[in-house]
Amino acid sequence: MGIEVVTITAGGMQWTAFKEFHVHAAFNKAARAFSIEVAAELGASATNAIFSVGTEVTINANGDLLLAGYVDSREPSIAARKAIISVSGRSKSADLIDSSGEHETGQFEDKDPLEIAQAISSNYAAKWESDQQLEKIEQYQLTPGETCFRCVEKLTRQQGMTITGTPEGNAKITKAGSERNGPLIEGVNILAGTAHHNGSNRHSKIIVRGQRPFGHGDDNLEIEAEEQDDGVQRNRTIIIIQNEDTTKDRAKKRAKNRKNRTAGNALKATISVQGFHDDGGQLWAPGSLVWTESPFLDIAQDMLIESVDYRQNDGGSIATLNLIDPRAYDGQGAGGGKGNKSGSDWVFPSETSQPTDI
């Protein structure tokens, strides 16, 4: 893509005098992060004041929002031939990660994770959102002092969801692969790349066991579910004890989710491209699927963008994409589909088989 025009707004004014800026956006992180090296073009005192801790900051690239958040820290430094102010911070949803949930009773009945999330964080500027149909939870008790994120993360994890930070600074409960970016092709738009093929964390059998804090009988006291990973050729069994309240269906989903995540984590890649947008003008976005084809890296399949590092300095505008097999997040397109021509170790036995989303 062409030149990326980056606009940083802080303290009510736009800022262009920076030596370098970096935004890190990850699908598996509820807040984005940024860092800027600022030249004191207005003078040290004025520049320090503009980027004071707590100042609201927005960063755009070619008019597309990358991050809306606050300054967490500022480090002015001076030397004989160098004077720079380093500024860093996170998106608004950092408050949901760092701060405790507040609720009059802390007790919830027949509420889904989004409803619970909104109830315990109504006093914060950052908001919760979701594009998924979430299951109701029969009973939940908020742990005193528990952060908003920790509460919601453990509830959504049981349902196979992920919490990601949005450009607007909200926390979103979602599933991977609902969006798509343009392709990454060796010899076309891949500047550099590294792949990692590693099956050491996969197991042939996954067993999940747990019980309910109330009720009686085997359905409540002796809950067990099992999943087989046919991609592992030798006997490797793992038993997972579910400490939270669970059901037979939740245990089954936990086992399936574990199988898919470890299979997906067996294939990762890091690829650098010129610019922050794909050939269609869409921002490279965490959580999106992207067809990736590189004979040298032994990859020819849909990959999931797990994180993006947008960086601009004297060397230009570079986006570094950290990719992972979609099975790691049980997202749409997960599994060794018909078009998958990556290393044979990472394909399901049946070339047309695809795991069902949970």
N, C-alpha and C positions, 0 to 999 in steps of 0.2 A: 504494500500500500504506500501512499504518498506521505508527505510530511504531516506529523502530528502536532497540532497547535494546542499546547497545554495552557490552561488558564487556572490559576490558583487564586481563590478569593479568601481573604482573611481580614478581620477587623473592618469589614464593610468596603474594602478596596481590593482591586485586582492586582496581582503580583506577577511580574514577569522576570525579575532579576534573581534567578536561581541558577546555580551551577549544575545541580542534579536534583531530580525528584524520583521517588520510588513509591509505588502503591502495590501492596500485596493483598490479593483477594483469593480466598480459598473456599471451596465448597463445604469443607468440613469445619469451618470456623465461623462463629456467629458474629464476628466483627472484622472489618477490613483494617489494614494498618498502612500508615504512610510515613515517609521521612523526606525532608527537604534540606538542601544546603542553600542558604539564602545569603545573597550579597547585601550589605547594608547601604543600599543606594540612597536612602533617605537620612543616613546618619545612624550611628549605633543606637542611640537612645530611642529614636522614633521607630526603628525596625524592631528592636526588642519589645517595645510597647505593643506593636501590631501583632506580634506572635507570642504574646504573653500566655502563660499556662491557662487553659480553659477557654481560649478563643475558638470560636466556631470557624471551621475551615471547609471549603468545598473545592474539589479538584475535577476539572473537565478536560476531555481530550476531543478536539474537533466537535465540540458541543455536546458530547455524550458524558454523562456524569459517571465518574469513577468512584468517588467517595464523598460522603458528607459526615463530618465528625468534629472532633475537638483536639486541640493541642494538649498532649500529655506532658511533654518535657521540652526544654529549650536549653541549648548549650552554646553560649557564645565563646569563641576562642580567638586569640590574637597571637601573632608571631611576627617576626621581622618583615616577611614578605607575604603574609597571609592573614586575612581577617574574615572569619566566616561565622555564621550563626546556624547551628544544626537544630532543626525542629522535627519532632516526631509526635505521632498521636494515633488515634484509632477512630473508627466510625462511631456514631452515636450509640449503637447497640452495645458498646463496651460497658455502659452502665448496667445493662441487664446481666452481663457476665460477672461484674464485680460486686453488685449490690444485692442485698437480701430481699427476698420476697416478703410482702406485707399483706396481711389479710386479717380481718376481724376475728375469725374463728380458726382459719387454716384447715377447715374440714370441707371436703367436696364429695358429692354423691352424684353419680350419673352425669359426669362432665367429661368432655374430651380435652386433650392436652392444650389445645388453643384456648379454650374457655378458661382453664385453670391458669394458663400463662397470662392472659389478659387480666384476670382477677387479682393476681399477686403483684402485678407491675403497673397498675393503673396510674401510679404517681410519677412514673418516669417518662421522659420525653420520647425515648425510643419505643417503638411499638412492635407487637408480634403480628405476624400474618401467616397465611398458609394457602396453598393451592391444591391441597389434598383432602380427601374425605377421611377424617380421623375417627377412630373407635371411641366410644364412651367408656369411661372407667367407673366401675361400680362405687368404689370408695378410695379416697386418698386423703392422707393427713400430711400437711406441710410440716417439715422439720424446722423447728425454731432456728433462725439464723441462716438457713439454707439460701443460697443465691437463686435468683430467678432462673438463670441458665441451668444450674445443676438440677433443679426440680424438673424443669421441662425436658431436659436432655434425657434423663433416665426414663421418662414416660414415653417419649417419642421413639427412643431406641427400641423399645419393646415392640413397636409397631413398624419397624423397618424404615423409619424416617431419619432425615438429617436436618440439622439446623444450620442455616447459612446466613451470612451477612449480606444485605442488599446494598446497592449503591446509595440509596436514600438514607441508609443508616438504621434500618429496621432489622429484626431477626425473623427469618422465614423458615417455617417448617415445610419441608418439601421432599421430593424424591428426585434422584438423578435422572438425567437424560430426557427431560421434557422439552428441551430446546436443542438446537443444532447449529454448529458453526460450519463454515466452508472447509474443504479438505486440506490435509497436510500431505504434500507429495515430495518425496526425495527428488532433487534436481529441479524443482519448480519453486517452492516457497520455504523449504526447510533450510535455514542457515547452518544449524548445527544440531546434533542430537545424540542422545545416549539411551540405551535400553537396558533394562534389568529383568532377567528371567530367573525366578527363584521360587521353588516349590517347597521350601523347608518348613513352612508353617501349615501346610495342608494335612488333613487327616482323613483316613478312609471312612471312619465312623464318628459321628458327632452325637453325643447323648446329652440331653438337657433334663435335669431333675429339679423339682421344687415342690412347694406346697402353699396352701392358702392360709392366711392368719386367722381365718374363721371357717366355720363349716366342719363337716365330718365325713367319713367314708373315703374310699380310695380316690375318688374324683377330686377330692380336696387335699388329702394328706399324702398321696403317693402319685404325684404327677410326673410322667416321663414321656419324652419324645425323642425320636431318633432320625438322623439323616445319613445317607451314604454319599460319599464323593467318589464317583466312578473313575475320576481322573487320577486317583492314587492307587497304584498297582499292588502295594504291599499293605499288611495289616498295621494301621496306626489309629488307635482309638483315643478320643478325648471325652472326658465327662465334665460337664459344666453344671455347677450348682446355682440355681436362680435364687438369689437372696430376697428379691422383691416379690410382692404378691403376684402370682401368675395363675394361668389356667392351662388346660391341655392345648388349646389353640395357640396361646401365646408361647408356650414352650416349643410347639412345633415350628412356629415362625422364627423363634430364636435359633433353633437348630439349623433351619434352612438359611437364615440370614448369615450365620457363622460359616456355613459351607460356602456360600456365594462370596462372602467377603474374603476369605482366605484364598479361594480360587482366583478372584480378581486381583488380589494383592500380589499374585505370583507374576504378573506382567505389568511393568511400569516403564515410563520413558520420560525424558526431559528434552524438549525441542524448542529452539529459539527461532523466531520469525521477525521480519522487518515490520515495524509499525504495530499499532494496538488493535487494528481492525483486519478482518479477513477480506478476501477479494470481493465480497458482496457488500462491504462497508459496515458490517456488524462487528461490534466489539468482541474480541475473544473473551468468553465468559465462563467462569467456573460453574460446573454442573452441566455444561453442554456436551453433547456427543460430537465427535469429529472423526471422519474417515481418515485413517492414518496409513500411509503406504510407503514403506522404506525397506527395500531388499536387504540393505546392509544391517539395519536394526532388527531384521527378521520379524517385521510387523506388517500385516495387511488386514486391517479390521477396524471396526468402530472402536474408538477409545473415548474415555471420559476425561474432560478437563477438570482435574482435581484442584488445581490452583493456577493463578496467573500472576506473574510479576511484571508490572508495567514500569519501564525505566527509561528516562531520558537524560542524556548528558551530552558532552562534546562528541561522543561517538554515535549519536543519533537516537532514534526511538526504537527500542527493542522490547518485544514481549516474549517472556520465557514461560512456556506452558509445561506444567507437570501433568502427565497423562497416566491413566490407570485403566485397566480392563473394567468395563462397566459392572461386571459381577461384584466388584468390591463394594458397590453401593446398591446392588440389586436393582439397578435402574433399567429404564426402557432400553431395549437393544442389548441387554446383558446376555452373556453366554456365547458359545462358539457357533454363531449363526452360519448360514450357507456361504456368505461372503468372507468368512474368516479364513485367512490363509497365513496366519501367524504360525510360529513354531508349533509343531505337532503336540508338544508336551502341554500346551495351554488350550487345547480344543477339546470339547466334550466328545465322547466316543462316537455319538451319532452326529454327523455333520449338520443335520437340520434341526437338532434338538435345541430348545431354548427354555430356560427355567421360567416359571410363571412368577410375575411380580407378587410381592406380599404386601 
